[in-house]
Amino acid sequence: MSPFSQNLLFTLQALQVFILIFHDWIPLGRLNDVAAVFRQHGFRRVLIGTLINAIPFSFGLGASLYYWGQPQPHWLWLYLLIAYGILFAGEIESWWLTYFFGYKQSVRAAPYRAMFGNTHAFLPERHGITPNTLHCILHAATLATLIVLLVA
């Protein structure tokens, strides 16, 4: 992997780990609505969700840092490819299938509106949901990470 690709991969991972860990805990202006997420899910569920989302990607980020400036082992490339592939599949299932096709609209529209209705979004509402800007950034970074892993 070239130094540019390694730097880009690390930067994308760091951005995603930051979002995954902090987006439900730290107010980021109109990018999130921490109070609404806690009203919808409660402290325990938000904490468990954060741990489930953060641990595998924090491990990958830490391993990438450990191998910084040297060839990354095959197991790390495979780990990152699988982890970010699963994350992207979850993002598609939880946001984009609903947005484009109405998948699970009846169970997602009201909770998503409650949690993300006051956040910044640039896409129009479809099937009762609007992917907010922070989730769009996260999902774009996930896709970019997969592209870097496959190309590099």
Phi, psi and omega in degrees: 000132181292158177303322178299312180298319180295317178295317179296315179300315180296318180297316178297317179298315181299318178300313182293318178297318177302311181297313183299323181281316193256347189293339176262359187241325185247123177298130180240051181063224181278001179286336178212171178221085185302316182300320180293322178296317180292323176297321183285319189247334184083161186301311185299314182292323178294317179298313180297317178299319178297314180297316180298319180284326190272323188300308183297325183279330173293322176298313179298320178295316179297318178294321177296321177294319180300320181264017181303134175078006177225165179299130178283138179293155182301322182299325181290316177302314181296317178301312181295319179298315179292312183299311181286334173295317177294317178300314181295320177299319177295321178294318177298312183294317187277340181237303195281329175294323176292312184300312184275327189236356179081012180301123180058027180303320185295333180259345184257328189302308183294312178297320179295319178297320180295320183277326190239003183296335180259012180259163181290136176215148178245351177268150177285157177292139174217136178052034174084000178231158175225110177300125182280167186299318181297318177293324177297320177297313179301313183292323176295320178294323178295314178298316179298321178299315179296320179296315179299316180297321182283327182277319182282000000 
